[in-house]
Amino acid sequence: MSLRPRHYVLLAVVIGLFIYNVVKHRRDQRAAAPPTQNVLTAPAWAAYDKAAALRDAPDDQFKPAFEALRQATESPDAQQPDKAQALTDAINCKTWLYFYRNPSWKASATKHVNGCVQFHRDTIA
């Protein structure tokens, strides 16, 4: 099979997009600042760990833990600028944890909740 000029152009575009994505991914990885220990051990993450451990428990056990998580993410201490990214991550994980309790969302939320738990364990270990 002989290649026509349009095939070479298409091949060049595909290779160019691949190189662009590799470079962009590496640049994004370098730009991401690693989280610090004291930010990730904030009360919001401790409350998240407790609520996540009770995610399959009955409502009478889960709701107090989730309420403590809600209070920890809304506390004045959590609003400090140095904790902004960790707080955003904790709030996003809290949202997925809430969705996990809904039977229609459980399948979609399971992967994210497990990822949040693993991320927090990896960063404080």
Secondary structure, DSSP 8 states (H G I E B T S, - for coil): ----HHHHHHHHHHHHHHHHHHHHHHHHHHHS----HHHHTSHHHHHHHHHHHTTTS-HHHHHHHHHHHHHHHHSGGGGSGGGHHHHHHHHHHHHHHHHHTSTTTHHHHHHHHHHHHHHHHHHH-
